Amino acid sequence: MTAPTAPPADAVLWQEQVQIPDLDGTDALPERIQTAIVGGGYAGLAAARVLAAAGQDVVVFEKQALGWGAHSRNGGMAIPELKAGPATLRDRYGPLGLRMHQEVNEAFDHLEALIADEAIACDYERTGQLYLAHTPRLVPYLQALAAEHADGFGEPVRFVSRDRLHEEIGSTAWHGGVVFDRTGGLHPAKLHAGLVDLALRAGADIREHVAVTSLADRGTARPDGRFLLETSCGPVRADDVIVTTNAYADGLLPELARRVLPIGSFIVATEPLDAAVAAEVSPKGRMFVNTKNLLIYWRLSPDGRLVFGGRRSLQHATVADAADYLIASMHQIHPQVRDAAVTHRWGGNVAVTLDRMPHVGQLRGAWYATGCNGSGVALNTWLGHQLGRVVLGEAAPPSFAELTHRPIPLHRFRKLYLPVVGQWFRYQDRT
Ligand SMILES: Cc1cc2nc3c(=O)[nH]c(=O)nc-3n(C[C@H](O)[C@H](O)[C@H](O)COP(=O)(O)OP(=O)(O)OC[C@H]3O[C@@H](n4cnc5c(N)ncnc54)[C@H](O)[C@@H]3O)c2cc1C
């Protein structure tokens, strides 16, 4: 390993490691299509594949380069989780809570099966996840969480006490942990490239660098298409529309944008570690997450780097500022990697909702799925797939459609109050 010298350039490791076809949307659009999909991430592509495979004319509009969004910036942890365990969800939402828990698990199974059945080369491995207590105060909470999943619902989840943690992680910073067997690690941009390939092979038309700029629902009875979409490439009429913009919701549907807080999350990656150092850091190759409100998450990449993500606060931050904090935290937790050069640093947005739950719904007649709250690799892929099936009339909307999706209060002023919320989170994390 080389000693760190210059700071890394802002660049997304995953994006450098994939090739996706150039799908610039300059050809004229057809006058009318069956389904228009806004957003070329996991959700949009999964929806497109189902619809195109059923014989529909489908166009996916991606306003940036394909592979720009959170789908190729994330930590690559496929986690079947909501922010609460199954018993808590049941207490909070009744039978709906249990159905939502089931669907998150179904999303995870769906992703695993899709990767296996379609031979998507995305370095997927069922690694398990280790959720780590950053303070002794949270050990009883983790013990109860493990019992909630394992005893109450028969899930492969177990508590690991501090004296056994060395079997799981090469770090002494933790007071206990919970292992969730049903978690996997993958290369996020390779998964995205695989979904692009599947959607294209099914017959979908994918247009990158084409933004949908307005959307008018013209009523259900029109023979020339129910929706009129304006795009940066011209107008198009569509019978159905699916909006999968997650944290990148823009002015297209302001009422959707108001229901989502885009929160920055940042990642740094080292050069590939010596095999012995990598094995010491993560003897079982787990996905690691800690219990802080402003949580950190980290893992070994398929090529043996330490990939370390999180954020210091809810204040606007540059990638460089965020990276300084992450590198310091990484060295504190894993002094073994102090000599490894940090070669990449980047950021992206996660979609946070008021109730910290995913949401599915219809606005102006268009379907949408949003609100990954940081865990959308498996879930958003499945939500897109299911929305495709809903449009085909093959499935009922996912249970998340039954939740009330409330706007974020004072959304326009979020940059003023989020730093204060972040300070409160940090105070709680410290005390
Ligand atoms: C740093 C980071 C780490 C993360 N780590 C994890 C993790 O380890 N595990 C996990 O499960 N989840 C993680 N996530 C969340 C995960 O990446 C997202 O849930 C997932 O990518 C959402 O997929 P999507 O297809 O819904 O949206 P995206 O992948 O964000 O795609 C939405 C796309 O819509 C496009 N768009 C927006 N408006 C328009 C418009 N008007 N016209 C056309 N296109 C438009 C955007 O350009 C964007 O590309 C992380 C996210 C970030 C940012």
The ligand as an ORCA input file, in Angstrom:
! r2SCAN-3c Opt
* xyz 0 1
  C     -24.290      7.920     -0.754
  C     -25.480      6.975     -0.754
  C     -25.368      5.746     -0.137
  C     -26.457      4.851     -0.152
  N     -26.265      3.581      0.342
  C     -27.275      2.672      0.218
  C     -27.057      1.322      0.602
  O     -25.950      0.914      0.954
  N     -28.117      0.462      0.543
  C     -29.353      0.876      0.093
  O     -30.278      0.056      0.078
  N     -29.556      2.142     -0.345
  C     -28.545      3.052     -0.310
  N     -28.740      4.306     -0.784
  C     -30.047      4.650     -1.391
  C     -30.157      4.105     -2.817
  O     -29.066      4.511     -3.584
  C     -31.447      4.627     -3.447
  O     -32.531      4.216     -2.639
  C     -31.678      4.093     -4.849
  O     -30.618      4.414     -5.695
  C     -32.968      4.689     -5.391
  O     -33.137      4.248     -6.721
  P     -34.161      4.998     -7.637
  O     -34.159      4.344     -8.951
  O     -35.476      5.092     -6.930
  O     -33.627      6.529     -7.715
  P     -32.238      7.095     -8.307
  O     -31.237      6.043     -8.440
  O     -31.823      8.292     -7.512
  O     -32.681      7.615     -9.753
  C     -33.561      8.720     -9.903
  C     -33.205      9.395    -11.234
  O     -34.261     10.286    -11.624
  C     -33.674     11.260    -12.462
  N     -34.603     12.391    -12.616
  C     -35.016     13.250    -11.652
  N     -35.892     14.143    -12.185
  C     -36.029     13.838    -13.494
  C     -36.779     14.424    -14.571
  N     -37.580     15.480    -14.393
  N     -36.668     13.860    -15.812
  C     -35.880     12.779    -16.012
  N     -35.127     12.202    -15.028
  C     -35.216     12.729    -13.788
  C     -32.382     11.598    -11.715
  O     -31.451     12.212    -12.573
  C     -31.937     10.243    -11.179
  O     -30.920      9.658    -11.955
  C     -27.692      5.234     -0.759
  C     -27.815      6.488     -1.368
  C     -26.717      7.359     -1.375
  C     -26.848      8.699     -2.047
*
